[in-house]
Amino acid sequence: MDLEFLQSVDVQILVGAAVAVLAIVVGAAYLFSSRKPKGCLDPEYFKDFKLVKRQQLSHNVAKFTFELPTPTSVLGLPIGQHISCRGKDSQGEEVIKPYTPTTLDSDVGRFELVIKMYPQGRMSHHFREMRVGDSLAVKGPKGRFRYQPGQVRAFGMIAGGSGITPMFQVARAILENPKDTTNVNLIYANVTYEDILLKEELDSLVANYPGRFNVYYVLNQPPEVWDGGVGFVSKEMIQTQCPAPASDIKILRCGPPPMNKAMAGHLDALGYSPEMQFQF
């Protein structure tokens, strides 16, 4: 066989092999870059995350920032779901309680919890005692809420106290997604002005997304100058602030048990079917 012919065949084989290898490398790189990063959570086992910052927001509220394994790591928590946190109460007994981070997976390398610490709260004691450098045992994700962009035309949200955290997380995820056009209307109830959590962040969302996100604050004990709601959340407030009953809307609620029960009664009376309601 002609030596020149053999050399020609060898070159063709080498070129073909190089093209194949390049295609595999490019394909793998594309798949890797388009794949969602793997989250740090484990639904079955608790994992420890180090506290790197603690910011006191009021006399009984603090923001806790926890470090993820790498600066590009994500927590891996689906929108509207929560995590289980494990700690010890004042008697040294183990306690586990659910919390919703205020951060999203777009906040890489960390997650944050805004915690209201109650005097008799068992898990509140654990957070009160936490210092930078300590670790928190976390497991998840947990929760029944499922959301896809465009799932509904509008959300109405009714929150009380620390029940704002899942609402804030869902609202942020919707508003910061340029492909999501869902409108969000929030009623947020507290006892006093000082009890309002995440007010600066909520007002920032209102300013940045005019017409798409609205907040109506309700206080049981308002200051002398106050233009929000007064007392408890009423049927009239829901009628005015939330989208009317329809097949393409949903009303979310999260607050203390008595409030959740009262809101369910109001919503039923206003004609919102069970399919239009969700309680965190």
RODO-2510 file (C-alpha; in nm, 4 decimals, decimal comma):
residues 280
     n   res          X          Y          Z
     1     m     0,0000     0,0000     0,0000
     2     d     0,1243     0,3470    -0,0871
     3     l     0,3049     0,5170     0,2072
     4     e     0,1603     0,8548     0,1075
     5     f    -0,1925     0,7088     0,1175
     6     l    -0,1322     0,5626     0,4676
     7     q    -0,0040     0,8966     0,5947
     8     s    -0,3136     1,0662     0,4489
     9     v    -0,5445     0,8184     0,6244
    10     d    -0,3581     0,8699     0,9565
    11     v    -0,3995     1,2479     0,9310
    12     q    -0,7733     1,2103     0,8581
    13     i    -0,8154     0,9794     1,1589
    14     l    -0,6261     1,2213     1,3863
    15     v    -0,8295     1,5199     1,2651
    16     g    -1,1532     1,3257     1,3111
    17     a    -1,0524     1,2197     1,6620
    18     a    -0,9562     1,5767     1,7532
    19     v    -1,2914     1,7100     1,6300
    20     a    -1,4760     1,4419     1,8297
    21     v    -1,2811     1,5209     2,1464
    22     l    -1,3431     1,8944     2,0998
    23     a    -1,7171     1,8325     2,0538
    24     i    -1,7274     1,6280     2,3758
    25     v    -1,5386     1,8977     2,5695
    26     v    -1,7628     2,1783     2,4374
    27     g    -2,0761     1,9746     2,5053
    28     a    -1,9650     1,8928     2,8585
    29     a    -1,8775     2,2573     2,9251
    30     y    -2,2212     2,3664     2,8028
    31     l    -2,4004     2,1108     3,0177
    32     f    -2,1923     2,2062     3,3200
    33     s    -2,2527     2,5780     3,2749
    34     s    -2,6278     2,5395     3,2120
    35     r    -2,6857     2,2960     3,4961
    36     k    -2,8189     2,4441     3,8205
    37     p    -2,5563     2,4350     4,0953
    38     k    -2,6103     2,1596     4,3481
    39     g    -2,7540     2,2904     4,6723
    40     c    -2,5882     2,2462     5,0114
    41     l    -2,8954     2,1172     5,1925
    42     d    -2,9691     1,7563     5,2817
    43     p    -3,3366     1,6639     5,3410
    44     e    -3,2456     1,3728     5,5707
    45     y    -2,9418     1,4842     5,7695
    46     f    -2,8521     1,8026     5,9559
    47     k    -2,5489     1,9925     5,8257
    48     d    -2,3556     2,2616     6,0131
    49     f    -2,3191     2,6159     5,8759
    50     k    -2,0958     2,8762     6,0389
    51     l    -2,2305     3,2103     6,1584
    52     v    -2,0155     3,4855     6,0027
    53     k    -2,2225     3,7954     6,0851
    54     r    -2,4865     3,8939     6,3391
    55     q    -2,6650     4,2270     6,2976
    56     q    -2,9016     4,3461     6,5699
    57     l    -3,2032     4,5112     6,4022
    58     s    -3,4019     4,5915     6,7171
    59     h    -3,4103     4,4901     7,0837
    60     n    -3,5438     4,1424     6,9967
    61     v    -3,4716     4,0987     6,6242
    62     a    -3,1405     4,0108     6,4581
    63     k    -3,0189     3,9129     6,1135
    64     f    -2,7914     3,6073     6,1123
    65     t    -2,5639     3,5482     5,8108
    66     f    -2,4310     3,1951     5,7628
    67     e    -2,1444     3,0938     5,5355
    68     l    -2,1828     2,8252     5,2691
    69     p    -1,8888     2,5921     5,1842
    70     t    -1,7567     2,8082     4,8946
    71     p    -1,8164     3,1659     4,7708
    72     t    -2,0185     3,0253     4,4766
    73     s    -2,2192     2,7669     4,6734
    74     v    -2,6008     2,7953     4,6847
    75     l    -2,8299     2,6794     4,9624
    76     g    -3,0605     2,5023     4,7148
    77     l    -3,3922     2,6046     4,8706
    78     p    -3,6930     2,6123     4,6332
    79     i    -3,9035     2,9310     4,6392
    80     g    -4,1395     2,9452     4,9359
    81     q    -3,9918     2,6483     5,1199
    82     h    -3,8161     2,6479     5,4555
    83     i    -3,5395     2,4805     5,6540
    84     s    -3,5392     2,3018     5,9910
    85     c    -3,2940     2,4468     6,2437
    86     r    -3,1716     2,2516     6,5457
    87     g    -3,0533     2,4034     6,8713
    88     k    -3,0793     2,3823     7,2509
    89     d    -3,3154     2,5626     7,4845
    90     s    -3,2292     2,7177     7,8210
    91     q    -3,2522     2,3737     7,9853
    92     g    -3,0106     2,2177     7,7377
    93     e    -3,2884     2,0212     7,5661
    94     e    -3,2793     1,9768     7,1888
    95     v    -3,5288     2,1851     6,9914
    96     i    -3,6042     2,1914     6,6182
    97     k    -3,7965     2,4749     6,4516
    98     p    -3,8684     2,5777     6,0891
    99     y    -3,7407     2,9091     5,9489
   100     t    -3,7493     3,0685     5,6045
   101     p    -3,4282     3,2391     5,4840
   102     t    -3,4701     3,5888     5,3415
   103     t    -3,2020     3,5137     5,0796
   104     l    -3,2418     3,3351     4,7453
   105     d    -3,0057     3,1095     4,5499
   106     s    -2,8973     3,4224     4,3606
   107     d    -2,7303     3,5247     4,6889
   108     v    -2,4361     3,2896     4,6491
   109     g    -2,1987     3,1873     4,9247
   110     r    -2,4341     3,2627     5,2137
   111     f    -2,7844     3,2502     5,3537
   112     e    -2,9560     3,4823     5,5996
   113     l    -3,2200     3,4386     5,8683
   114     v    -3,4070     3,7300     6,0248
   115     i    -3,5079     3,6032     6,3694
   116     k    -3,7457     3,7529     6,6237
   117     m    -3,6366     3,6250     6,9658
   118     y    -3,9173     3,5809     7,2163
   119     p    -3,8460     3,5782     7,5944
   120     q    -3,9892     3,2273     7,6442
   121     g    -3,9053     3,0915     7,2976
   122     r    -3,7039     2,7705     7,3155
   123     m    -3,5264     2,8191     6,9818
   124     s    -3,5112     3,1947     7,0531
   125     h    -3,2765     3,1110     7,3416
   126     h    -3,0417     2,9280     7,1023
   127     f    -3,0250     3,2226     6,8617
   128     r    -2,9845     3,4702     7,1473
   129     e    -2,6768     3,2789     7,2632
   130     m    -2,5218     3,2403     6,9166
   131     r    -2,1971     3,4259     6,8460
   132     v    -1,9939     3,4727     6,5278
   133     g    -1,7969     3,1527     6,4677
   134     d    -2,0690     2,9266     6,6095
   135     s    -2,2438     2,6762     6,3832
   136     l    -2,6124     2,6112     6,3196
   137     a    -2,7426     2,2631     6,2323
   138     v    -2,9783     2,2835     5,9329
   139     k    -3,1834     2,0304     5,7350
   140     g    -3,4097     2,0772     5,4318
   141     p    -3,5726     2,1758     5,2117
   142     k    -3,9156     2,1433     5,3727
   143     g    -4,2613     2,2649     5,2738
   144     r    -4,5604     2,2087     5,0454
   145     f    -4,5374     2,5306     4,8425
   146     r    -4,4516     2,4884     4,4736
   147     y    -4,4091     2,7792     4,2354
   148     q    -4,3380     2,8220     3,8663
   149     p    -4,3157     3,1682     3,7005
   150     g    -4,6499     3,2626     3,5470
   151     q    -4,8386     3,0083     3,7577
   152     v    -5,0858     3,2815     3,8594
   153     r    -5,1670     3,6322     3,7397
   154     a    -5,1411     3,7777     4,0889
   155     f    -5,0698     3,6875     4,4494
   156     g    -5,2400     3,8375     4,7495
   157     m    -5,0365     3,7933     5,0679
   158     i    -5,1522     3,8289     5,4278
   159     a    -4,8707     3,8133     5,6833
   160     g    -4,8429     3,8710     6,0555
   161     g    -4,5206     3,9245     6,2524
   162     s    -4,2407     3,6876     6,1532
   163     g    -4,4774     3,5298     5,9000
   164     i    -4,3362     3,7901     5,6607
   165     t    -4,0247     3,5825     5,5832
   166     p    -4,1773     3,3336     5,3333
   167     m    -4,3750     3,6189     5,1736
   168     f    -4,0611     3,8285     5,1306
   169     q    -3,8742     3,5335     4,9804
   170     v    -4,1538     3,4591     4,7285
   171     a    -4,1992     3,8283     4,6377
   172     r    -3,8253     3,8745     4,5807
   173     a    -3,8040     3,5654     4,3595
   174     i    -4,0971     3,6852     4,1459
   175     l    -3,9909     4,0473     4,1125
   176     e    -3,6220     3,9784     4,0464
   177     n    -3,7046     3,7324     3,7660
   178     p    -3,7305     3,9385     3,4437
   179     k    -3,9416     3,6634     3,2827
   180     d    -4,2034     3,6697     3,5609
   181     t    -4,4853     3,9269     3,5278
   182     t    -4,6861     3,8209     3,8349
   183     n    -4,8209     4,1054     4,0513
   184     v    -4,7962     4,0886     4,4303
   185     n    -5,0136     4,2672     4,6889
   186     l    -4,9123     4,2277     5,0535
   187     i    -5,1023     4,3055     5,3744
   188     y    -4,8577     4,2978     5,6654
   189     a    -4,9900     4,3173     6,0220
   190     n    -4,8013     4,3877     6,3462
   191     v    -4,8675     4,5228     6,6945
   192     t    -4,6386     4,8296     6,6859
   193     y    -4,4291     5,0119     6,4245
   194     e    -4,1115     4,8737     6,5861
   195     d    -4,2380     4,5182     6,5262
   196     i    -4,2331     4,5544     6,1464
   197     l    -3,9649     4,3219     6,0086
   198     l    -3,7785     4,3868     5,6805
   199     k    -3,9526     4,7235     5,6363
   200     e    -3,6579     4,8829     5,4572
   201     e    -3,6316     4,5864     5,2188
   202     l    -4,0079     4,5798     5,1532
   203     d    -4,0217     4,9539     5,0851
   204     s    -3,7254     4,9117     4,8489
   205     l    -3,9190     4,6487     4,6502
   206     v    -4,2179     4,8858     4,6293
   207     a    -3,9899     5,1625     4,4957
   208     n    -3,8081     4,9357     4,2486
   209     y    -4,1182     4,7609     4,1127
   210     p    -4,3942     5,0258     4,1032
   211     g    -4,7326     4,8871     4,0079
   212     r    -4,6179     4,5281     4,0528
   213     f    -4,5603     4,5167     4,4283
   214     n    -4,7664     4,6925     4,6923
   215     v    -4,7563     4,6764     5,0729
   216     y    -5,0334     4,7772     5,3110
   217     y    -4,9110     4,7920     5,6705
   218     v    -5,1593     4,7297     5,9527
   219     l    -5,0797     4,8120     6,3179
   220     n    -5,2698     4,7296     6,6340
   221     q    -5,1045     5,0161     6,8189
   222     p    -5,0060     5,2711     6,5530
   223     p    -4,8018     5,5864     6,6195
   224     e    -4,9809     5,9237     6,6285
   225     v    -4,8983     5,9915     6,2635
   226     w    -4,9918     5,6823     6,0613
   227     d    -5,1480     5,6370     5,7176
   228     g    -5,1748     5,2561     5,7175
   229     g    -5,4408     5,0237     5,8560
   230     v    -5,5380     5,0181     6,2233
   231     g    -5,6495     4,7212     6,4340
   232     f    -5,6791     4,3693     6,2949
   233     v    -5,6846     4,2738     5,9249
   234     s    -6,0496     4,2968     5,8174
   235     k    -6,2534     4,1626     5,5256
   236     e    -6,2713     4,5182     5,3907
   237     m    -5,8911     4,5469     5,3904
   238     i    -5,8617     4,2199     5,1989
   239     q    -6,1232     4,3349     4,9456
   240     t    -5,9394     4,6625     4,8904
   241     q    -5,5789     4,5393     4,8889
   242     c    -5,5883     4,1849     4,7426
   243     p    -5,6872     4,0595     4,3961
   244     a    -6,0534     3,9594     4,3714
   245     p    -6,1419     3,5877     4,3639
   246     a    -6,0510     3,4343     4,0258
   247     s    -5,9095     3,1103     3,8886
   248     d    -5,5722     3,2721     3,8093
   249     i    -5,4946     3,4251     4,1524
   250     k    -5,3831     3,2849     4,4868
   251     i    -5,3912     3,4245     4,8403
   252     l    -5,1016     3,3244     5,0663
   253     r    -5,1200     3,3606     5,4441
   254     c    -4,8683     3,3180     5,7242
   255     g    -4,8967     3,4396     6,0807
   256     p    -4,9828     3,3334     6,4353
   257     p    -5,2450     3,0525     6,4496
   258     p    -5,5343     3,2795     6,5656
   259     m    -5,4639     3,5182     6,2790
   260     n    -5,4427     3,2371     6,0228
   261     k    -5,7800     3,1045     6,1425
   262     a    -5,9413     3,4491     6,1246
   263     m    -5,8005     3,5147     5,7752
   264     a    -5,9265     3,1777     5,6494
   265     g    -6,2743     3,2769     5,7693
   266     h    -6,2529     3,6161     5,5971
   267     l    -6,1318     3,4622     5,2703
   268     d    -6,4039     3,1970     5,2694
   269     a    -6,6688     3,4641     5,3334
   270     l    -6,5325     3,6755     5,0465
   271     g    -6,5658     3,3875     4,7998
   272     y    -6,2070     3,2633     4,7769
   273     s    -6,2227     2,8888     4,7125
   274     p    -5,9798     2,6470     4,8858
   275     e    -5,7820     2,6244     4,5574
   276     m    -5,7233     3,0012     4,5723
   277     q    -5,5719     2,9849     4,9227
   278     f    -5,2440     2,8581     5,0656
   279     q    -5,1202     2,8682     5,4229
   280     f    -4,7501     2,8401     5,5036
***
